[in-house]
Amino acid sequence: MARIVITDRDIEILKMVSRVGFLTETQICTLFFSKNDGFTLDLTRARNALAQRISRLVCNKYLEKTAIPSSGWRNRVAYLLGLEGAEVLKNTREIESKQDYRWLSRKANHLLIRSRHDLVTTNFLVNLIMLARLLSNFHLVEWIPDRDCRFYIPRGDKKLVVNPDLYFNVQSGSPGGRHIFLEVDNDTLDKKALRIKLTRFFQYYASRKYKRDLECALFPRICILTPSDARLEVMKTAIIDAKKHHADAVTVDVSRMPFCLATFENVEVNSIDNGFVTKKPLEPVWVNENGLLLKSPLIS
C-alpha cells in the first residue's frame, strides 16, 4: 500500500495510544471521530471513516493491532503504537525520553494487556476526558496512566513502588481540585496480596513523598472499582483489616486515609462501549470501607 500523509488528527491518535498503551476502536472513535448529541455518542458515520483510516495506519506500521484476551464473547482488538508511529513521536514523548525512539513501539508491544482490567481502566479514563469536554464546570487537569503511574518509596537501600492503575487531578468548582488514585479490581488478588497492595499506599502516605511527586498538600483519594457487590464487601473488609494491621506496625495514623469504593455497574464502566458518556462517576454512588454512602470523590 502507498504511504500516507499523516494528518494532525493522526498524530493526536498516535500520541494518545502511546501515552495510554493501547486503545480500542470505540475509544479512538469516541475521542477523535464522534459527534455528540448531548451525552449520546453518534459513532455510526465516524466508525466507517475511522475503520478506513486505522486500516491505512496499520498497513503503514503507524499502528499495530492485537487481540485483548477474555474481553467478552469474542476477543476485542486493541491498537498499539507501531514502529513508524514511534518515529513520528520520537520528539513528542513528554514523560520519558530515550535516544532510540523505537523503544516506544517495543514498550507498547510488550505491554501485558490484562483483559477486562485494562478495558475498564481505559474506558473510565476516556469517559473522564469526554466529561471534561461536555461539562463547563468539570476540568481534567492532569492524568497519568498505568504504564507511567509508578511512585517510589524510599526504604533503606531499597525502593518500594506504589503503582495505581490511574492517577488524575480534576477540578469542579472550588480551586485546588481533587487528586485521585484509581484502582480497578478484577477479583484476582487474595487477602494477602490485597494487604500488600494497600500497605504500599499506607507507606507512600507515611513517606509524604506524594507532596513532591504530585505537588498536592493532601494525599490523593483512593478510588477502587470492583466487578460485583460481593467483591466490594471483600474489599471493604480488606481495607479495615489493613488499616488495623498497619496501625499496629507504625506510628503514622492511616485511619483517616480516604477510600472510596464503587462497583463497575455503579459507575457504568461500559458506557463508552455502549455509545454514551456517563455522569455516574460524579454522582453519590460511592461508599467508604464502613459502608457509608459518599458524595462523588471527583467533586470538589
N, C-alpha and C positions, 0 to 999 in steps of 0.2 A: 504494500500500500504506500502511496506517495506520502511524503512527510507533510505535516500540517503546520499551519501558522498558529502559534499559541496566543490566545487572547488573554485579556486581563482577568476575565472570569475563570479561565483555565488555571491561571496562576493562583487565584484565590482558592480554588478547589484543591490544588496540589498542596498549598500551604496548610489548609485545614486537615487534609489527610495526613500530612507529615506530622502535624502537631498532635493530633489525636491518636494516630497509629493506624486506624482504619475507619472507613465509613461505608455504610450500605448505600445502595442506590436510592432508597427512600430518604435517607438522611441527607444525601447530596442534593436530591431533588427539592427537599424542604428548604434547605439553606440557600440554594443558588438558582433554582428554576421555578419555584412555586409562585402562584398568585393567591393572595389571601383574601377570603371573604369573611372578615372578622377573624375568628379563631379556627375557621374551617379552611383546610388546605386544598386548593384546586390543583391536583397533580396530574390530571389526565393528559392535557397537551404537553405539559412540562416533561412528563415521563418519556414521551416519544422523542422529543428533542434531546433529552438527556441520554437516552439509550444510544442514539446515533453518535453523540459527542464522546461518550465514555468508550464506545467501541473503538473509535479512532484513537483516543488517548491510550487505550490498552494496546492496540496494534502497533503504535509507535513507541511503546515502552515508557510512556509517561506515568502510567498506572499499571499495576498488576492486580489480578483478581485471585481470590482464594475462597474456599467454602468455610463458613463458620460451622463447626460441628455441633450437632444436637441443638439446633436453633428452631426446632418445631418439627412439623411433619415432613419437612424437607430441609436440607441444608441450605442456608441463605448465603448469597455471595457477598463478600466484602472486598473493597478496593483498597489496595496498599500503594505506597509510593514506588514507582519503577525507577530504573537507572537513569533514564532520560529526565524524569521528573526531578530526581535528586540533583542532576546537573543544573536544571533551571533554578533550583532553590539553594544552590551552594553558597550564595551570598545573602540569603534571606533568613536563615535559621537564627532565631533570636535567643533561644535558651542555651544552646550549646554551639560550639564552633570547632570544626575539625579541618585539618588541611586537606584530607582526602574526602571530597564531597560524597563519594559513593558509599560511605558508611551510613548515610541517611537511608538509602534503599536497603542495605543489608540489615540495619536495625529494624526497619519496618517489616521486612520479610521474615525475620526470626522472632517476631512477637508471638507470645503464647496467647492465642485467642481462646478465651475460656467460655465459649458459647454464650448462654443466656446472661451470665455475669457481665460480660463486656457490652452486650447489646443493651442491657438495662442502663448501665452507666452512660453510654454514649447517647442513648435516647433521652435520658434525663438532661444531659448537657445541651443537646440540640433543642430540647423544649425550653430550657432556660434562655438560650440565645434568642429564640423566637419570642418568648415573653418580653424580653428586653426591647425587641423591635416593635412589639404591638402595644405595650403599656408605657405611657409617658412618664409614669411615676416609679418605674422599676428599671434599675440600671445594673447590668452585669459589668462590674468594674474590672475584674480580673479573674482568670481561671487557669488552673494548671491541671492537665490530665494525668492519668495514672502513670504513664511512662516517664514523666518528669517529676512526679509528686513524691519525692523522697527527701525526708528531713532527717539529719543525722544528730544523734545524741551522744555527746562525749561521755565515755565510760572508761576511765583509766587509759590504758594503751589501746583500747578497742573503741569502735564506733557502732552503736546500735542505730537502727533505722526504723522510722515510722513511715509507712507507705499507704496513705489513704487512696481510695480509688479516684477521688476528685477533690480538689480544693477550689473554692471560689469565694469571691467577695461581692456582695450585692448591696445596693442602696435602694431604699424605697421610702422616701420621706425624710427622716432625720439624717443629718450628716454623719459620716463615720462608717455607716454600713454595717453589714453582718459578715463575719468571716466564718466559713463553713468547711468542715471536713466531711465528705460523703463516703460512707462505706456501704457497698452492696453485698449483702449476704446471700449466698446461694445454697445454704443448708448443707455445706460440705465440711465445716470445721467442727471438731468435737469440743468438749468443755475445756480441755487442756489448751488446745490451740486458740480458742476464744480468749482464755485468760491471758495468754501470752500477747495476743494482738492488743487487748485492752490495756495491758500493763505497759506496752510501748507508748500508748497515748499518755498514760499517767507519768511515765518517765520524761516524756517530752514536755509535759506541763510543768513538772518539777524543775526541769533544767532552765526554764524561762527563755530558752533559745528561740522560741516562736516569735518573741518580740522583735528579734533582729531579722529572722528569716522572712517574716510576713509583715513586719512593720505594723503590728497591731498591739494594743495595750492589753486586751483581754484574750484569753485562749479561745480559739475557734469552737463553735458549737459542733458536736459530733453527731451527724445525722446518719442513721442506719436504716436501710431498707431491707425488708425481709420478704421472702416469697409467700408466706402464709401467716395466719393468725397464730397457729401453733408454734411456728418458729419465732415469732415475735415474743411469745411468752418465754421461750428458751433464752432469747437474747436479754430480756429484762432481768431474768434470774442471774444470768452470767454477769451482767453489769453490777448488780447488787453484790454478788459474791466477790467479784474482782475488786470492788471498792473496799470491802471489808478486809480482804487479804492484803491489799496494798496499804491500807491504813495501819495495819499491824507491822508493816515492813519498813516504813519510812515516816518521817515527821511531817512531811508536806501533806496538808489536808486536801484530799481529792473528792471529798463527799459532795462538794458543790459543783463539780465539773458537769457542764450541761450536756446531757444526752437527749436526743430526740429520735423517736422511732416511728416508723410507718410501714405498712405493707406495700408491695408492688401495686396492689389494687387500689389502696388508699390514694396514691399519688398518680395513678393511671400511667404507669411507665410505658405502656404500649400505645399511647396516644399518637405519636408520630407515625407509627406503622399503620394506625387506623385512620390517618388523614386529618388529624386535628391537633391544635395546640391546647394543652390543658392548663388551667389555673389552679388545679388541685394542690400542687406543692405550696401555694400561697395561702391555702385555707387551713383551718384548725383541724387537721386530720392526724396530727402528731400526738404522741404521748411520751412521757418520760419513763424511766425504768420502774417507777412506782405505779404506773398506770394512769397518772393524772393527765387529762386532756390539756394540750398546749396550743397556743396560737402558733402560727407558722414561724419557724426559726428564721425564715427568709425575709420576714417583715420587720423593719426597724421600728 
